């Protein structure tokens, strides 16, 4: 079976982190979320895939190439204008050669059993099968209404609390029969959830939804991105964590240097070729990207720090997300849920209040208190 990874989206809700990369390249435990998707496909015997691209496409093609690092045959479909989750699939119709195929969102952090989903699809016999996940708050999602045979009867988009008819959300993971292409117009924007699936309901075309047992997170917001990283680090979702586990819950990459008097409290992932200075205090959950520098006396707690970011001497970062190549100078204080975009510079002695968002390449002068 072949697969398609939907990787053309803008990642609007992850900004400012997606100012210079596309959402599928957002790192989960120091590897792009799309890496974990392709690895999941490979684990289930799916070795041929195509990804549609639009926003920052070279970030994806430069990293994955033809799929060599995962031993998968990976191809690309570039969309000069977005075609939607169904329109993008239509564009690569010939790639699937009239066979059953799988579609998965490029932001799906999951360890679901794809083999079981495929088996359920074949047993049900419909034109499509949707992976569904039970959620605590249906008002944040579009939910799916089914009958006892798991046939989908309809949808409810972000129902108000107390008005939900289901607590099962659409995970953006589908098995399709080739007949699906008969219902998708060519060369136009067409959305699976808003146009294709409602068409099946209206025309009484059987399709099904099955609840998955495994982990699923759509990495659809800054908070969900944060949760996804820490769930991966602590083993709630089964992904490959790079580095050597030197102590329980402390993973360290190749070439990383840690001062003898640095204090580390698990769970922590330190990427490759990092430098951790004297009297540094690192308190997990904590994910530090490759080539990061943490200077003497700095303190980080509950932080996600992308590659090649620098934290100055005496700086304190509590619960923030720091983008690639960002420079946090000496004695800076960054408070909970602040987000610093790629290659920002935070001048010495400055303070970022909780929830502050800085666009990539922002420069904050020394001794500045940023409140919003």
Order of alpha helices (4+ residues) and beta strands (2+ residues): beta-beta-beta-alpha-beta-alpha-beta-alpha-beta-beta-alpha-beta-beta-beta-beta-alpha-beta-beta-alpha-beta-beta-beta-beta-beta-beta-beta-beta-beta-beta-beta-beta-beta-beta-beta-beta-beta-beta-beta-beta-beta-beta
